[in-house]
Amino acid sequence: MRRNRILVNILASTTSTGCRCVAAGTCNVGGNNGIDIRIVNTGMTCSGGLIYCCTSGNIIDASCGVRKIALTNQPEGVASYGEYPWQAALLTSSNSYIGSGALINANHVLTVAHKVTPYLTGGLKVRLGEWNGQSSSETYPYKEYNAQKIFVHPSYNSLNLQNDVAVIRLSSSVPIASSPNINTICLPTSVPAAQTRCWVSGWGKNAFGNSGTYQSTLKEVDVPIVNQSNCETALRTTKVGQSFTLDKTSFICAGGESGKDACTGDGGAPLVCESGSQWQIIGMVTWGIGCATGGIPGVYVNVINYNSWINEKLTQS
């Protein structure tokens, strides 16, 4: 049974340089990424349960990784409308479904390279705010953007899917503030411990092979993070063989529970984990052995190892 969740909509205000009102969970990050938390007494007060945070580096944008629409009960495995507002559907210019991605700022979508390399010269568009691809009566309309430019990681290997990362620049900025069904996802600040339960969402097939069908409504599944060494051991029992070595820079694993997995067509779908009051994109669906086989985890892009490259692309002309 899908757990109930409390929706918290966080609005942050910027104050002096390096200081702002943020959700408590986004300030105390233990010095990751060069952040040095300092205590100051400025008399500043923050509303809505936020705290005043000063750092010597960047902190998580307190507006990313939050939902802006109250969730409704859905059948198990079906995402609520607005539950994953960062979810992007990648489509051809003729509306054929390609895969998924995640909005990381108003102008860029993060996805996997193997889904977008056929469209480097054109023909790709991004749909945001979508939930049911066969319905035109959703509360808020979706928004579509052409891919203005696609950045593929320079070390991407199409044979083994190492460094399977790409950033799509959109043709225009997304009006996030005025779009209740659209928001950005936070980039990761750390990798959750093994057995942490996270969520993956997408429109991919519900089973492997010819018996599976693509989904019109966004689906979700909770999966545990799997230790990379244990993942490697499990994968060696499959057709990849005993000599298989998991590239721990490129990949992170999750799942391995029977009947619960991403599947064909979910490439690029975000694996998100909750951190404080916000959600972070820990992985993206990249490859696997079959779908939802007990004891065999799915393999995801290890996003945290690409933070620097991703941020570089966000500012590149």
N, C-alpha and C positions, 0 to 999 in steps of 0.2 A: 504494500500500500504506500502510495506516495505521501511523504510527510507534509504536514502543513507548515507554511513558512510565514513569518511576519514581514510585511513590506515596510521598509523604511526609505523614505525619499529624502536624500541628503542634499541640502543646498549649502554650498560653501561660499564664504565671502573672503575676498583678498584684502589684506591689510598692508603693513609695512613689508619691506623686502625680506623674504625668507620666512615670514610669519603669516598665518591665516587660520581661520576657523575650519576645523576638519572633524570628521568622525574619529572617535578615540582610536579605533583599530588601525587608522592610517598614519598615525603620528609615531607611535612606539614601534618601530620596525627593527630595533636592535642594531642600528648602524649599518644595515645592508646598503650596498652600492654607495659607500662613502658618506652616508647620512650620519650626521653627528647631532643627536637630539640635545637641546639645551633648554633649561628652565629660565624663563624671564618673567618679571612682574611688571606689566605695563598698565594694569588696571583695565585691560581689554576684557570684555565679556562676550560670550558667544551664545546665540540662541539655539533652541531646539536640541539640546543635549550635545552640541558640538563642543570641542575643546580648542584652546588657542595653542597652536603648535609652531615652534620656531626651529629651523634646521639650517645647517650649513650647506645643504645640497637640495635636491629636488625631493618633494614628497609626492605621494600618489594624488592625482587629481581627484578631489572628493566628489566629483560629479560622475566619474566613470564607475561602471560596475554596479549600478543600482537600477532598480525597476521603478517605473513611474506610474504603473497601472496596478490596481489591486487585483490579486490573482483570484480566479474562480476555480471551483472543483471540476476536474476533468477525469475521464476514465484513466486508469493506471497506464502510464506510458505515453499519454498525450500531453503535450505542453499546454499550459494556460496561455490565453491571448496576452501578449506583452511580457511573458515570463523571461524571454531571452531577447531583449530589445536590441542587442548588438548583432544578432544573427543576420547574415547576408546570404541571399540566394544568388548564385552565379548562373547567368543565363546566356545563351547565344542571342544574337540579334533577332532570331526568329522564335525566341521564347522556349527553346529546348533547355532543359535543366542540365547543368554541368556539375555543380557541387556547392559547397558552402564556404563561408568565410566569416570574419568578425570585424565589425567597425571599431577602429582603434582611435580615430579622431575624426573631425568633421570632413576630412578630405581623403582618408585612406582606409582601406580594408586589408586585413591580414588573411592570407590563405596559404595553401600548399602549392608548390611550383608545378607539380605534375598535373594539376587541373587547368592551369592557365597558359602553359607554354605553347599550346597550339593556337593561342589567340594573341600572340605578341604583336601582330601587325593589324589587329582589329577584330571585330565581331563579338566582343564580350561586353556584357552589361551587368550591373549589380542592382539587385532589388532589396530594399530595406523596409522593415516594418511589415513584412509578409507573415502570415500565419497559415491560412488555408488557401492554397493556390487555386482552388476551384470555386472560391467564393468571392463575390464582389460586394458583399454586404457587411464587411467588417467595420468596427467602430471608427477607425481612422484609416485613411488610404495609405497604401504603400507608396514608396518613392523609388524611382529608377534613375540610374546614372550610367552613362557610358564609361568604359575604362579609358581614361585619357592616356595613362602610361602604366606599364607593368614592370616592376623591378623583380628580377629573379636572383636569388642568392648566387654569387659567382662560383661557389663550390658545389652547386646542386648536381647530383649524379642521378640521371634518369634510370640507371640500371639497378641500383640498390636503394634509391630514394634517400640517400644521405643529404643533409642540408636542404630538405624539401620545403623551402620557405619562399614566399613571394609577397610583395606589397603592391596593391592596386591603388593608383591615384585616380580619384573620381573626377568626372568632367566639371563638377561644381560642388560647392560646399553643402553639406547636409544641414538643414535648419533644426538642429537637435533640440534647442530650447523650446521650440514651438511644435515639436512632434512627440506626443506622449508615448507613442509605440516604438520610438527609436532612441537608442542611447549607445554610448561607447562601452567597451569592456576595458578593464585595467590590464596593463602588462604585468607579468608576475614580478614579485619582489623576493620570492623564495619558492622552493619546491616542497609541497606538502609531504609529510611523513607517509611511509607505506601504510596502507589500510585506511587512509583518509578517503572518505567517500566524496566523490565529485560527480559532475553531471555533464553529459554530452547530448547535444540536440541536433536534429537534422531531418531531412526529407528522404533519406536513403531507403533502400529495400528493407523489408521486414524479415527476410530470410535469404540465405545464400543460394545462388544458382537460379535456374529457371523458375523455381517455385516462388521466389521472392517478387514483390511488387513495390514500386516506388510509392511514397506516401504523399497524399495531398495536404494533410494537416501536419504541422511540425510535431515531431515526436521527441521524447526525452528518455534517458535511462541513467540511473545512478550506478557508478562503477567505482571500485576501490583502486587507489594508486598501488602499483605493484613494484616491489624492490627490483631494481634493474638486473641484479645477478639472478634472482629467482625467475625473472621473466626470460632471461637468456636460457636458463636451464629448461624451462617449460617449452620454449620454442624449439629447442634441440630435439624434442620428442616428435616433432612434426616433419613435414617434407623438406624443411630447410636443412635438416641433418645435424649430426653431432659436432661438426666442425664450425657451426654457425657462431659468430661473435656479434653481439649487439653493440652498435656504435652508441656509446652512452652520452656522447655529445649531441648527436642528432636526435636520439629517441628517448622517450619515457614510455612506460607501460601502465595500462589500467585495465581492469576487468578480470576475465577469467572465470566468471560465474555463468553457469549454464542458462541460456535464454536471455542474457543481458549483455548487449554489445552494440557498437556501431556496425554498419554493414556496407555493402556495395552502394556507391552513390553518395556516401557520407564524407568523402574526401574533403578536407578543409574544415569540417565541422569542429567547432570549438569545444574543448574539454575545459570546463570552468570549475573552480573551487572557491568556496567562500572564505574570505579573510576579513574578520571583523564584520563590518556592515556592508562590505563590498565584495564583488566577484572578480576574480582574476583569470585570465586565459593561461592555463598551465600547459595545455597541449592542443594539437590539431590532428584530426584523424588522417593518417597517412597510409598505413598498410596493416594487414593481418592475415591470419591463416583461417579461411572460412569465416563464419560469423557465429558468435555466441556459443562456442564449444567450451564445455566445462574444463577448467584447468589451463586454458590457452588464452593469455591476455591479448588485448589489442595493442597495437603500436601507434604512438602519437609523436608528433614533432615536439621536442623538448624546448619549448618556446623561450625559457629564461636564458638559454645560451645564445639566443639571437637578438636579445634586447638592444645591444649596441648597434648592430647592423640595421635593425628595424628603425630605431630612432634616427639613424643617419639618413635613411630613405625619406623620412617624414619631412626633412628640411632640404632635400635635394631637388634642384630644379629640373 
